[in-house]
């Protein structure tokens, strides 16, 4: 396997060309667009990762995740009985208990995801990073979004990176593990591909582009590199790993491009929350706005579509 990693070379021009093709394609319209947007909703990890998070705004986030699109809008599309929710909510470790409590109160089994391992920089001691994972799981998180140690990737210490991620995997226990590469800090496409490969080999259920806190987040070229790594890994091992772009995904239009990219590169199986997530906080508001427009023929005033 170390041979596989060391031999990787990514053709930058080819990646950029493919990314241009993906962005240049026409998106679907009318009822087809509405259907794709509802699919996008079911793949969102609805996220709040702020220093001023409180039990009340986490509770509101959970309620929004359980009823992401206004009931009357769903009803007019005959989708009100399909159980449309987001895929999960995602919070900081210290807010996991709040989110779990809100879900219990609502009698819902929607997954609560927690970031961990010294998010966003990953620059804390390994011992504390591992403990953070265990505590989040103990508080009821069923998905953990870990960050890799970029220092190890940038200095080419792939075996050491593998060993760390393996330990995170063990600390997660039964919880799903999503591994954040922080692609904006990895310096090259080749590093992105290698980090993707090492993360998958170490047992990640998903690989995720970014924390949303770097200056460069989810871009299409980087996504192409990551999904090709997922495809190669699947062809080599028969094991399917999920993909999660995150950071800066704000418009309904973009969510359609992401879904199209997944369909073209990996196929229909990667259009479901089991293998595809969109990490987002403000995206849902725009999707709901577009659905409102589809149903009523006009755009909503701000007060008509409350908090997203």
Secondary structure as UniProt FT lines:
FT   HELIX           2..6
FT   HELIX           12..24
FT   HELIX           30..42
FT   STRAND          44..47
FT   TURN            51..52
FT   HELIX           55..66
FT   HELIX           71..76
FT   TURN            77..78
FT   TURN            80..81
FT   STRAND          88..91
FT   HELIX           93..95
FT   HELIX           96..105
FT   TURN            106..107
FT   STRAND          111..116
FT   TURN            119..122
FT   HELIX           126..138
FT   TURN            139..140
FT   STRAND          143..147
FT   HELIX           150..154
FT   TURN            155..156
FT   HELIX           158..172
FT   TURN            173..174
FT   STRAND          176..180
FT   HELIX           183..185
FT   HELIX           189..201
FT   TURN            202..203
FT   STRAND          206..208
FT   HELIX           220..237
FT   STRAND          242..246
FT   HELIX           252..265
FT   HELIX           268..271
FT   TURN            273..275
FT   STRAND          276..280
FT   HELIX           283..296
FT   HELIX           302..304
//
